[in-house]
Amino acid sequence: MTQNLSSENIIQIENFIRNNVEKKENLCISNSGLNNAFIYFEKIDKLPINSYYIFDSAAMGYTCYSIYKSTSGQIYIIVISIQNLTSYMTYQSFIENNFQQYSV
């Protein structure tokens, strides 16, 4: 189920993406979280802009990983730690970083 974001949340996420550099490093996402990311990508790809899912968490909930469809239609993995946006990466970078070992 998508999370409803307030206008303030949307502005905060969009500004964060616009004003920060994408981090293309591996994330500490669980195996089930990786599976959830794929599931939610397929769902969010068909939904309107500003759709948002939380698909995994770590550190007893202090860090959560979400997938967000931006105003431009680009899909991002958003990392939030202790209720603060800390990093983001495009979904393409996420796939490249987490699944390159499975390349043929």
Protein Blocks (a to p, Z undefined) as FASTA:
>chain_A
ZZdddfklmmmmmmmmmmpccdfbdcdddfklmmmmmmmmmmmmmmcehiacdfbdeehh
laccdddddfkopacddddeehiafbdcdfklmmmmmmmmmpZZ
